[in-house]
Structures are given as structure tokens and as C-alpha cells.
Amino acid sequence: MASLHSFARRFLLAGVSLLLAACSQAQVKEYKVKVVEEYPHDEHSYTQGLFFHGGTLYETTGQYGESTLRTVDLASGLPLSKQDFARKYFVEGSVILGDDLYILTWTNRVAFRYDAKTLKYKSTVAYNREGWGLTTDGKQLIASDGSSSLYFMDPDLKVVRRQKVTLNNRPVRYLNELEWIDGKIWANVYTTDLIVVINPKDGKVEATVDCTGLLPDSLRTPDTDVLNGIAVDGEGRIYLTGKNWKRLYRVELVKK
């Protein structure tokens, strides 16, 4: 989705506070993150989709005229391969399901399908919503569109089920980048430093992860934007980053 400049950071703490207050009422589990390792991240990478597959880290980056699909060297943060998109496309979330790699676009109302092994373009599919985050449970695709809804789709991107996400019976809006971890859906909440952990069966938020302060002020620039990017590797280790961040972090959860 569109860029959120650093002057808007003053709204982040307010958003986090409201969600955490709702957590307390609902007795939702609350966590913060502990940094275990940190890695370089391309500060020009406006992270939209982030995931591991077969030991390789994939990233899709947004902005008109700057959108890319890339594989990333974890140690250096630099692209091992990179494909650019036409200036008219603003690329969003991405994931591999079966033999295909899927990429959403923000407002172009299309999604792209690539061969997962070769990363060669296969087709463009009409998509009748905004595209934000994308993940998979291994059987179907799961997408967000910035609302409080998640969309469960078949491999042809046809919606099988729409699920509202709630915290203490109130909708959680601005669901953004997604990741499937241990049977739950993790989602960045756009404009906040909060991640919500969602039960896919009923849409209820079961836990929150407060990432406030993950990227220190000393590593921020005028172009640094919000937390966005959740990935889990084959060993179950969790990685977080953000839009135009200089670092990618491997983290562990700590109870608050």
C-alpha cells in the first residue's frame, strides 16, 4: 500500500495502545520480541511480501516504478536475483503454493503467477480487490486487502471463504503482510508496530506481538517506513523487517 512517511510515526504508538487495551479486555496473550540475530536489509527495499521456500528467502517490493521480485542473500541482504515490474504496477504480497509463485498488486486489480522453480512469468489473473498481504496454509491462498477480512482462495484465486478478524469482538482493520506459522496467521497491522496472531477457523486474535523499538532510531532515515515483513524458515525461526529498513531481524517471542 502507499508510503507512510516518518512524520506519521506519531500515530503508531496510539494505534498500538488501542489494540493492546483491547487485548487486556479479551485476555489475549501478549508478547514482545527479543532480537536473536540481525542481518543487513536493503534500505531501498519497500518490503511488501517476505517468505522462505526451500531455504531461499523471497521478497517482493512495492512503489510504482520500483516494484521487484527478488531472491535475497540473507547474510548480505542483497538480491541474488531480481525482476523489475512495469512502472504502472505496485507490487504487494507474495507466496509459493504448489508449482506457482503468486504476487498481488495494490490497486491494479491483477495478480501475477510465476513458475516457482524458474521464476519465469506464466500468467496474469484478474483480481477484484486491492492486494495487500498473501500467505498459504499449504492448500489454499490467504490474502488481505487492508480491511478486517481475510480471503481464503483456491489456486486459481477464486474466493472460497471470507473471514472477519476480530479482537474482543471488534474488527481489526489494516491487516497487511501475512505469514502462516504453526497453524496460525500472523499479520502486520498497517501503521502500527503490532503483529496479531489469528486463528484461521474463526478469525479471533489469540495473541499480539508488540514490536515497538525493533528498529532503533539510529538506523532510521527520512525514508524509513513502517514494520512490514514476516517470514518463517524451515526450522521455525521467525524473521521481521520493514519498509526501507536497514535491518532484518531474527526474533523470539517473550511474554510481556
C-alpha positions in Angstrom: 0.0 0.0 0.0 1.0 3.6 -0.3 4.0 5.0 1.5 3.7 6.3 5.1 6.4 8.9 5.8 8.3 9.3 9.0 6.3 12.3 10.2 3.3 9.9 10.6 5.1 7.8 13.2 3.4 9.8 15.9 0.2 7.9 15.2 1.9 4.5 15.7 2.0 4.4 19.4 -1.6 5.5 19.7 -2.7 2.6 17.4 -0.6 0.1 19.4 -2.0 1.4 22.6 -5.6 1.0 21.5 -5.0 -2.6 20.3 -3.2 -3.6 23.5 -6.0 -2.1 25.6 -8.4 -4.4 23.7 -6.1 -7.3 24.3 -6.2 -6.8 28.1 -10.0 -6.9 28.0 -10.1 -10.0 25.9 -7.3 -11.8 27.9 -5.4 -12.2 24.6 -1.8 -13.4 25.0 0.7 -10.5 24.8 4.2 -10.8 23.6 7.2 -8.6 22.7 10.1 -9.6 20.6 13.7 -10.4 21.6 16.3 -10.0 18.8 18.4 -13.1 18.4 20.3 -12.2 15.2 20.3 -9.2 12.9 21.1 -9.1 9.2 21.6 -6.3 6.6 18.5 -5.4 4.7 18.4 -3.3 1.5 17.2 0.1 2.7 15.7 0.8 -0.7 13.5 -2.3 -0.4 9.9 -1.3 0.2 9.0 -4.7 1.6 5.6 -6.0 0.7 6.0 -9.8 0.7 8.6 -11.8 2.6 8.8 -15.6 2.9 11.2 -18.6 2.8 10.8 -21.5 0.5 13.2 -24.4 0.1 15.8 -22.5 2.2 15.6 -19.4 -0.1 14.4 -16.0 1.1 12.0 -14.3 -1.3 10.9 -10.7 -1.2 8.6 -8.5 -3.2 8.9 -4.8 -3.0 6.5 -2.0 -3.8 6.2 1.5 -5.2 5.3 2.5 -8.7 8.4 2.2 -10.9 10.4 0.4 -8.2 8.4 -2.8 -7.7 10.5 -6.0 -7.8 10.5 -9.8 -7.2 13.8 -10.9 -5.7 15.6 -13.7 -4.0 17.7 -12.4 -1.2 21.1 -13.4 0.3 20.4 -13.5 4.0 24.0 -12.7 5.0 24.3 -9.6 2.9 20.7 -8.5 2.3 21.5 -8.1 -1.4 19.5 -9.7 -4.2 20.6 -13.0 -5.6 18.2 -12.4 -8.4 15.8 -9.5 -9.2 13.0 -8.9 -11.6 11.5 -5.5 -12.2 7.9 -4.7 -13.0 6.5 -2.1 -15.4 6.0 1.4 -13.8 2.2 1.0 -13.8 2.4 -1.8 -11.2 2.6 -1.5 -7.4 3.6 -5.0 -6.3 2.4 -6.3 -2.9 2.3 -9.7 -1.1 3.7 -12.9 -2.5 3.9 -16.6 -1.7 4.6 -20.0 -3.3 1.8 -22.7 -3.4 2.5 -25.9 -5.4 4.3 -25.1 -8.6 3.4 -21.5 -8.7 4.6 -18.2 -7.1 1.8 -15.7 -6.7 2.2 -11.9 -6.5 -0.5 -9.4 -5.7 -0.7 -5.8 -6.9 -2.1 -3.0 -4.8 -4.7 -1.2 -7.0 -4.0 -2.7 -10.4 -6.7 -5.4 -9.8 -4.4 -8.1 -11.2 -2.2 -10.8 -9.7 0.8 -12.5 -11.3 1.6 -16.1 -11.5 5.2 -17.3 -11.9 6.9 -20.7 -12.2 8.1 -21.4 -8.7 11.3 -23.2 -9.9 12.4 -21.0 -12.7 10.7 -17.7 -11.7 9.5 -17.3 -15.3 6.3 -15.4 -15.8 3.3 -17.7 -16.5 0.1 -15.6 -16.4 -1.8 -12.5 -15.2 -5.1 -13.2 -13.3 -7.9 -10.6 -12.8 -8.2 -9.8 -9.1 -11.2 -7.8 -8.0 -9.9 -6.3 -4.7 -6.9 -4.4 -3.6 -4.0 -6.6 -2.9 -2.1 -6.3 0.3 -0.7 -9.4 2.1 -0.5 -13.0 0.9 0.3 -16.4 2.5 -0.7 -20.0 2.3 -1.6 -22.9 4.6 -0.1 -25.3 2.0 -3.5 -26.0 0.5 -5.0 -22.6 -0.3 -4.0 -19.0 -0.6 -4.9 -16.5 2.1 -5.0 -12.8 1.3 -5.6 -9.4 3.0 -6.9 -6.2 1.4 -6.3 -3.7 4.2 -9.7 -4.3 5.7 -10.6 -6.6 8.7 -11.2 -9.5 6.3 -9.0 -12.4 5.2 -9.8 -14.2 1.9 -9.2 -17.9 1.5 -8.7 -18.7 -2.2 -8.1 -21.7 -4.4 -5.0 -21.9 -6.6 -7.0 -20.0 -9.3 -7.5 -17.1 -6.9 -11.2 -17.8 -6.5 -12.5 -16.9 -3.0 -13.7 -20.0 -1.1 -14.2 -18.3 2.2 -14.1 -14.8 3.7 -13.2 -14.5 7.4 -13.6 -11.4 9.5 -10.8 -10.9 12.0 -11.8 -9.6 15.5 -10.2 -8.7 18.8 -12.6 -8.7 21.7 -15.4 -8.8 19.2 -14.2 -5.7 17.4 -12.8 -5.8 13.9 -9.1 -5.4 13.4 -8.6 -3.3 10.3 -5.5 -2.6 8.2 -4.4 -6.3 8.0 -1.3 -6.3 5.9 1.6 -8.7 5.3 0.7 -12.2 6.3 2.6 -15.4 7.3 1.4 -18.9 8.2 3.2 -20.0 11.4 2.3 -23.2 13.3 -1.3 -23.3 12.2 -2.0 -19.6 12.8 -2.0 -16.5 10.6 0.4 -13.7 11.6 -0.5 -10.3 10.3 1.2 -6.9 10.4 -1.4 -4.2 11.3 -0.5 -1.4 9.0 0.5 2.0 10.6 1.4 0.2 13.9 4.3 -1.8 15.3 1.9 -4.6 16.2 1.5 -8.1 14.8 -1.7 -10.0 15.5 -1.8 -13.8 15.6 -5.1 -15.1 14.2 -7.0 -18.3 14.5 -7.8 -19.1 10.8 -11.0 -21.0 11.8 -12.9 -18.2 13.5 -10.8 -15.1 12.8 -10.2 -14.4 16.5 -6.9 -12.8 17.5 -5.3 -15.1 20.0 -2.1 -13.1 20.6 -0.4 -9.9 19.9 3.3 -9.2 19.3 4.5 -5.7 20.2 7.5 -4.8 18.0 7.9 -1.2 19.3 11.5 -0.2 19.1 12.6 -3.1 17.0 14.4 -0.8 14.6 16.4 1.7 16.7 16.2 5.4 15.9 19.9 5.3 15.0 19.1 3.2 11.9 16.2 5.3 10.7 16.3 7.7 7.9 13.7 10.1 6.3 12.7 7.2 4.0 12.3 4.6 6.8 8.7 3.4 6.9 6.6 1.0 8.9 7.1 -2.5 10.2 6.1 -4.9 7.4 7.5 -8.3 6.6 7.2 -11.6 8.5 8.9 -14.8 7.4 9.5 -18.2 9.0 12.2 -20.5 7.8 12.2 -24.3 7.6 13.5 -24.6 11.2 10.6 -22.4 12.5 12.7 -19.4 13.1 10.9 -16.1 12.7 12.3 -13.0 10.8 10.9 -9.5 10.8 11.7 -6.3 8.8 10.0 -3.2 7.5 9.7 -0.9 4.5 13.1 0.7 3.7 14.6 -0.8 6.9 18.3 -1.2 7.1 18.0 -4.4 9.1 16.2 -7.8 9.1 15.9 -9.4 12.5 15.5 -13.0 13.7 13.4 -12.8 16.8 12.0 -14.8 19.6 8.8 -14.1 21.5 8.9 -13.0 25.1 5.8 -12.7 27.3 5.1 -9.1 28.4 
